[in-house]
Amino acid sequence: MIIAIDGPAASGKGTLGKRLAGHYGLRHLDTGLIYRAVAKALLDAGHSPEDRTRARAAAQALDPSRFDEAALKAQAVGAAASLVSAIPEVRSVVLAFQRDFGRTAPGAVLDGRDIGTVIFPDADVKIFVTATPEVRARRRAVELEHGGDRIAEAEVLADIRRRDERDSTRTIAPLKAAPDAYLLDTTHLDIDAAFRAAIDIVEAVRAGRKRG
Ligand code: DC
């Protein structure tokens, strides 16, 4: 089974993805980490995240088994990842990796921006997770503070709005819900309630398949 979870920054898709994967015994891939790793490689080497040639080379050199998730979650890396992810050469390099990951038994939950639209248009279940920018900014500010990145909520909100705009208006694989995705608005849900709602969606799809 492949479950595709898409949505904007800090919508809760990563946590949901992890929990759904645990529940169904599937592998989990937070695809944002891939773009973050490319961005961090460029920043660390003092290059621009918009340098197409270097970004492509950095994508080809990635080793996902060595990702340092805590370092990749930093605010500056996320902002640079949004720039890197708009480069077509980077997306084509990481596309195959994501497909191979999902097709390896026993299947996977992948979360990102284009999983249900581009990477796995035939995913068994597609969920598009949303929440208001204000709620997402609050969640992300708390998360960043836990990671030692103390940033004012207003600044996080401004960054989230910029990223939403860039991620959803770029020409290649923009952030958008697949026509057959189930919408899950987590604005008023805590993680347990969001998880239960996601399970309900998956179970409803599976039940529908059995009947059909
Ligand atoms: O989900 P995140 O905040 O870790 O993602 C970081 C950036 O990577 C985000 O601004 C857009 C990009 N991204 C993407 O373009 N496609 C994906 N499948 C995942 C992330």
Boltz pocket constraint, residues with backbone or C-beta under 6 A from the ligand:
constraints:
  - pocket:
      binder: B
      contacts: [[A, 7], [A, 8], [A, 9], [A, 10], [A, 31], [A, 32], [A, 33], [A, 35], [A, 36], [A, 78], [A, 81], [A, 82], [A, 83], [A, 85], [A, 86], [A, 111], [A, 112], [A, 113], [A, 114], [A, 115], [A, 163], [A, 167], [A, 173]]
      max_distance: 6.0
